[in-house]
């Protein structure tokens, strides 16, 4: 077992790890609270990525809370100031209108190739063709915060302002949940 921390390896910007993902090349990626994004290669080499002022091909922010790997192997990075895609040598940032807020709380790469972006102001989707859907379920009257998962039947389960939502045939309905608190017990 190997141990990695800032005190023993200054290439690591912070010990406060918020997200971890692995990519097809065998690398382990980890995002930190304020120390940037790190790539731990299979040979043990560590590369740290940080935002650089005036460089739109760098990370949007040093706070990396979300990582998602798409079915095609693309690594998506969610930060406090936006979302970016790893190109293999730098980052391609999504336009600001792709997310409801720059602060990213959730990233899910769906099996159909869509990237779902959850923020404090709601959920949006970037389709495989690049189209942005800022209101994936326009008919739903409540707030949708995150795509939690997609089940074997293809239904999407969502974090809603009312608790749990389920999408079936293009519509979202809240799922009644029993809790003692909700029932005054």
MIVEX-280656 format. One record per atom (N, C-alpha, C, O): residue in one letter; x, y, z. Coordinates in steps of 0.001 Angstrom, whole numbers, plus 500000, padded with zeros to 6 digits. Atoms other than C-alpha are relative to their C-alpha. Layout:
N
aXYZ ...
//
This chain:
185
x500840498827500000 x500000500000500000 x500885501235500000 x501878501308500723 x499282498730500046 x501224503475499130 x499150501061500668 x497921500996500654 x500659498911499292 x500377506588501083 x500350501303499308 x501521501567499035 x499773498712500627 x499945510001499476 x499363501080500857 x498180500998501187 x500544498836499317 x499535513248501375 x500911501199499751 x502046501051499296 x499277498757500262 x500660516862501166 x501296500094500811 x502297500613500317 x498813499897499145 x503132516569504055 x501179499207499434 x502332499596499619 x498933500853500526 x505097513821502279 x500254500176498507 x501264499705497984 x499848499812501440 x504585514863498663 x499400501351499634 x498180501489499552 x500445498627500251 x504385518575497827 x499291500179498649 x498738501246498381 x500761499921501250 x502927517801494379 x498498499947500280 x497695500338499433 x501403500074499611 x499644517197496220 x499629501319500663 x500233501717501659 x500351498659499546 x497932520522496780 x499205500052501284 x499202501074501969 x500842500000498809 x495610519473499597 x499671498557500370 x499583497690499501 x500424501320499531 x494680516465501709 x498481499879500045 x497953498810500353 x501455499966499957 x491010517450501497 x499441499535498643 x499137500352497774 x500452500577501269 x489871515091498707 x498483499969499972 x497843499435500878 x501458499915500153 x486326515725497475 x499460499026498964 x498287498657499019 x500484500880501062 x486140513450494433 x501134499145499460 x502299499541499472 x499030500941500561 x487866510453492849 x499367499322498792 x498179498997498800 x500449500748501185 x487582508820489425 x501215499324499377 x502348499775499548 x498919500640500749 x489627506423487334 x499636500011498524 x498465499930498153 x500204499965501446 x490085506572483583 x500597498754499361 x501357498016499989 x499603501223500717 x490722503886480971 x501501499775499943 x501951498636499823 x498547500134500068 x494454504592480932 x500602499519501316 x501821499400501436 x499532500490498710 x494667503343484532 x500329501091500987 x500756500801502105 x499708498882499100 x495101506799486038 x498877500166501018 x497712499880500739 x500943499638498949 x493410507791489279 x500035501513500108 x501096502108500296 x500125498552499912 x492155511370489355 x499341500345501325 x498405499666501747 x500685499552498785 x491292513216492560 x499959501520500057 x500942502215499800 x500230498572499859 x489827516643493111 x500006500375501463 x499542499614502312 x499888499559498611 x490473518633496257 x499197501277500238 x498757501943499301 x500790498836499620 x488702521393498158 x500547501314499486 x499776502189499094 x499402498764500504 x491153524101497130 x501388499789499417 x502088500755499113 x498657500304500501 x494285522327495888 x500037499510498573 x501069499018498118 x500017500373501404 x493182521589492324 x499662498547499742 x499156497831500606 x500240501357500483 x492901518372490363 x501343499306499836 x502323499905499393 x498762500775500065 x495504515624490503 x499780498732499190 x498713498121499234 x500016501254500752 x496313512718488193 x501129499131500532 x502302499496500455 x499026500978499529 x498042509713489738 x500110498934498914 x499197498129498732 x499789500931501103 x499475507712486834 x500298498593500537 x500703498450501691 x499712501362499563 x499864503913486989 x501443499806500494 x501701498938501328 x498597500126499560 x503646504401487411 x500291500791501277 x501431500812501741 x499834499243498765 x503082506602490499 x500253501479499806 x500290502222500786 x499772498581500257 x503738509955488814 x498729500793500311 x497622500366499985 x501120499132499649 x501523512761490105 x500131501308499226 x501187501940499213 x500068498714500688 x500486515744487996 x498868500786500622 x497760500277500793 x501002499122499388 x498639518648489566 x499557501048498983 x500382501645498291 x500580499008500900 x496311520902487566 x499306501071500826 x498536500770501737 x500559498851499298 x495340524371488764 x499463501003498987 x499868500983497824 x500413498917500898 x493478527339487283 x501171500968499806 x501986501172500706 x498989498986500292 x495721529904485613 x499282501244499487 x498500501171498539 x500654498742500373 x494611533517485343 x500184500267498507 x501295500202497982 x499964499675501415 x493719534409481765 x500110498807499066 x500153498987497849 x499858501199500833 x494018530810480531 x498696499215500000 x498403498480500943 x501292500683500114 x490648529500479362 x500145498493499808 x499144497777499847 x499768501443500167 x492244526049478797 x500503499360501303 x500948498212501305 x499641500556498698 x493031525597482494 x498714499694500772 x497614499964500289 x501170500277499161 x490720524460485285 x499240501292500299 x499859502346500442 x500760498802499640 x487870526888486040 x500253500467501438 x500150501660501726 x499825499655498592 x488630526765489795 x500836498915500676 x500885497781500200 x499187500971499263 x490934525052492314 x499156499064500869 x499649498032501324 x500898500858499232 x487924523610494182 x499312499016499071 x498401499389498332 x500522501034500900 x487144520335492386 x499186499008500827 x499740498138501499 x500870500834499193 x484142518653493959 x499379498832499270 x498862497909499900 x500691501036500766 x482873516476491126 x500862499520498842 x501483500319498140 x499349500612501153 x484417514063488623 x499050498959499432 x498378498249500181 x500832501017500646 x482578511915486097 x500711499529498737 x501288500327497998 x499421500576501214 x483817509560483387 x498850499519499130 x498040498692499549 x501065500339500946 x481541509270480349 x500246498620499392 x501363498105499444 x499829501318500633 x480915505977478533 x501106499974498939 x501720498931498717 x498937499959501013 x483342507125475803 x501381500227500610 x502367500319499879 x498732499816499310 x486080507629478449 x500344501436500340 x501359501686500990 x499748498585499725 x485858511426478641 x499915500271501500 x498982499827502169 x500012499573498598 x486745512857482062 x499413501396500070 x499909502321499425 x500647498718499749 x484436515689483180 x500352500443501407 x500401499624502325 x499565499436498727 x485468517991486035 x499045501120500406 x498868502088499668 x500878498967499461 x483021520009488157 x500697500765501099 x501209500175502050 x499321499149499024 x484419522950490102 x499013500999500605 x497826500996500279 x500818498939499403 x483119525845492172 x499655501093498988 x498767501910499227 x500203498944500992 x483283528002489027 x499745499468498588 x500024500153497604 x500351500515501315 x482149525737486203 x500469498582499752 x501080497943500609 x499718501381500401 x482593522460484345 x500960500013498814 x500872500875497939 x499045500120501100 x485424521386482042 x500213498532499651 x499967497637500459 x499694501343500506 x486404518356479963 x501504499893499790 x502121500783499205 x498579500254500212 x489915516904480020 x500193499587498538 x499532498662498065 x499778500276501417 x491224516891476426 x501154499032499756 x501363498578498631 x498803500813500138 x494314514799477090 x501256500814500254 x502324500260500513 x498853499134499700 x496581517822477568 x499585501302500680 x500420501978501282 x500505498823499297 x494372520661478861 x498490499842500176 x497966498738500028 x501428500083499702 x490736521501479646 x499181500866499051 x499561501994498735 x500954499242500804 x487850522588477450 x498823500316500912 x498091499417501325 x501071499580499086 x485425524581479582 x498658500031499278 x498567500416498112 x501351499857500530 x481699524341479048 x499594501461500090 x500017502162501009 x500473498612499895 x480008527661478306 x499141500175501249 x498525499219501720 x500727499719498760 x478380529316481323 x498538499570499926 x497977499135500931 x501419500344500119 x474867528655479953 x499739498491500073 x498581498076500100 x500188501449499904 x475453524879480154 x499508499578501386 x498907498514501536 x500425500323498633 x474789524956483903 x499169501150500553 x499325502300500142 x500876498987499417 x472206526797485969 x500760500928500948 x500286502017501271 x499135499228499105 x475004528064488252 x501424499498499786 x501603498337499416 x498624500495500146 x478818527891488109 x500383498967501059 x501213498094500804 x499680500931498913 x478919526023491446 x499391498629499692 x498170498490499617 x500440501326500401 x478721522324490561 x499906499085501214 x500899498845501901 x500227500928498888 x477194519972493145 x499984498549499561 x500166497647500379 x500152501371500476 x476804516915490920 x500325499946498518 x499958500840497755 x499782500324501412 x478036515483487630 x499690498525499820 x500174497683500576 x500261501400500347 x476657512299486102 x500095499883498484 x499438500618497746 x499922500313501422 x477650510942482719 x499059498826499758 x499335497701500173 x501045500991500241 x474560509049481566 x500446499010498919 x501298499325498089 x499605501026500964 x474828505866479544 x499669500369498554 x500226499784497624 x500306499548501363 x473290507653476537 x500945501106499526 x500796501626498420 x499000499005500372 x476219510113476544 x499722501402500501 x500554502290500314 x500308498676499460 x474495513068478215 x500782500238501291 x501016499313502069 x499371499599498745 x476299514947480972 x498975500798500779 x498493501826500303 x500961499330499128 x473976515954483810 x500771500820501014 x501700500324501652 x499309499063499121 x475047518979485849 x499019500498501046 x498044501174500718 x500826499529498896 x473492519618489245 x500663501178500682 x501855501145500984 x499501498798499332 x473865523049490837 x498990500422501067 x497886499879501115 x500972499505499020 x472243524923493738 x498759500615499359 x497725500744500014 x501132499369500682 x469964526551491135 x499268499054499059 x498362499478498341 x500726500964500814 x468880523379489373 x500876499118499140 x502104499201499162 x499380501048500801 x469701520599486951 x499944500354498518 x498932500863498036 x499987499838501453 x470735520850483301 x500709498795499392 x501338498004500095 x499360501111500701 x471970518412480675 x500691500514498752 x500177501386498051 x499302499743501249 x474538518625477911 x499908498694499211 x500454497667499614 x500232501186500831 x473520516195475174 x501270499630499224 x502161500464499064 x498797500427500733 x476078514154473185 x500341500877498789 x501510500994498421 x499748499131501157 x475664516510470200 x500412501420500416 x500635502281499565 x499597498693499489 x476579519474472459 x498859500924500353 x499077501964500975 x501146499161499639 x473058520875472785 x499820500017501515 x499991498998502185 x500222499836498567 x472311522219476257 x498505500040500259 x497766500766499595 x501396500006499575 x468990521473477900 x499969500562501420 x500227499848502389 x499985499324498704 x468654524000480725 x498796499641500864 x498815499880502072 x501191500425499253 x465229522656481748 x499548498655499424 x498592498599498651 x500289501305500594 x465176518922480958 x498546499544500142 x498032498841499271 x501406500353499801 x461662518498482366 x499239501294500260 x498897501611501399 x500621498672499887 x460027521848481683 x498637499944500688 x498230500923501314 x501322500108499400 x456629520565482869 x500014499761501500 x498976499871502154 x499911500241498561 x457893519761486361 x500046501339500715 x500875502187500383 x500140498693499355 x456930522611488688 x500984500248501146 x501195501396501535 x499076499828498886 x459431521987491485 x501437500155499529 x501710500236498332 x498572499870500297 x463200522312491673 x500623498619499900 x500414497770500767 x499228501224500178 x465358519487490339 x501463500337500229 x502012501226499579 x498620499677499646 x468840519424491863 x501024499072499387 x502117499507499024 x498988500950500446 x470534516259490682 x499365498751499410 x498274498341499807 x500342501325500482 x470256513092488659 x500738499027500908 x501968499034500956 x499381500927499061 x470880510368491215 x500459498725499316 x501578498262499535 x499625501188500743 x470844507338488955 x498974499690498933 x497879500252498914 x500907500504501027 x469282505626485981 x499923498497500218 x500942497808500209 x500150501426499672 x467842502193486723 x500010499130498738 x500083499635497618 x499930500945501123 x467847499057484549 x498884500195498985 x499052499891497804 x501137499772500895 x464463499982483097 x500122501320499232 x499294501619498372 x499791498732500690 x465823503353481951 x499399501197500709 x499533502323500229 x500583498897499234 x463981505443484553 x501100500790500700 x502065500220501211 x499050499149499282 x465873508384485987 x499417500356501359 x498232500667501479 x500365499647498634 x465774509044489735 x500703501295500328 x501899501445500078 x499511498632499847 x466219512650490780 x499870500510501430 x498970500121502175 x500071499265498741 x466939514772493826 x499147501232499728 x499501502070498898 x500917498877500192 x464046517232494062 x499884500799501288 x500308500341502349 x500228499187498808 x463133520026496450 x499065499293500978 x499103499558502179 x500937500751499155 x460424517670497756 x500537498645500434 x499840497911501135 x499400501271499592 x462772514695498204 x500501499191498822 x501604499417498325 x499595500918501057 x462861512020495522 x499011500071498850 x497798500059499056 x500842499986501191 x461562512178491965 x500389498867499079 x501525498394499097 x499756501083500957 x461237509531489280 x499457500435498640 x498313500872498519 x500394499656501363 x461151510180485542 x499613498721499273 x500380497761499210 x500489501106500807 x459086507809483470 x499299500601498784 x498454501486498924 x500630499528501242 x458101508407479842 x500037501518499851 x499077502127499378 x499817498574500219 x459435511955479879 x499417500934501038 x499535502151500891 x500574499145498954 x457650513221483013 x500584499615501363 x500907498452501607 x499486500238498653 x458875513581486592 x498854500088500998 x498045501015500963 x500981499990498910 x456700512706489558 x500740499765501307 x501697498992501363 x499405500233498690 x457583512909493222 x499605498617500500 x498484498155500286 x500228501315499423 x457892509573494961 x499641500204501463 x500426500781502216 x500341499832498584 x456007509477498259 x500931499167500870 x501110497968500657 x499091500673499069 x458420508628501027 x499395500058501394 x498800501063501783 x500491500009498639 x457476507616504509 x501151500308500935 x502206499676500868 x499053499760498929 x459372509115507365 x499181500387501232 x498115500993501121 x500689499644498767 x458369509508510969 x499903501509500138 x498888502031500600 x499990498556499901 x459329513160510808 x498896500606499151 x498171501491499607 x501024499452500902 x457070513836507809 x498601499737500504 x497675500482500183 x501318500358499498 x454183512161509602 x499789500413501458 x498833499987502107 x500146499456498653 x454740513957512907 x500151498987501120 x499633499190502217 x499807501034498976 x455784510832514784 x501300500223500734 x501640499457501635 
//
